[in-house]
Amino acid sequence: MGQIKIELDSNGISEILRSEEAREIVAEKAQEVCSRAQSGGLEYGTDTIIGPHRAVARVYPASIHAYYSNLKNNTLLKALS
């Protein structure tokens, strides 16, 4: 078989990463992580933006109690797995 050469269009890839569909996908994944973290009864929130290079989502402690609990127990890190 012959070799196949693929050349990526960096402008096209960048457009896909900054699209509304990409934002929805990362928002959905962030919400899943948030739900797993909230199973302990603590308050966590999500935020999604379309940055200069790609769509970005974050999950953060929404209360001071959740903040300190996350520091002590790594709640958000455990919610990722």
Phi, psi and omega in degrees: 000149178279160178283143177254131179248126180247129178244120182275141175270105186297328177293322178292317178297316179299320179296320179294315182294334180260010184283165178294326178296319178296321179297319179295322180294313181291328177295320178296316179295320178296322179294323177297315178296318179300317180296319179294322180290326182283352181298341177276004179087006180266159183264123174231153180231169177233156179213136181228134176224162171255108183278187182292337183244332182194169175285139185228137175233149176224150174243132186221155175290127184266356177224161180294326178295316178295324179300309181289327176295320178295320178299318184282318190250358182055045185303313183292321178297319178292329180288341177288332183274000000 
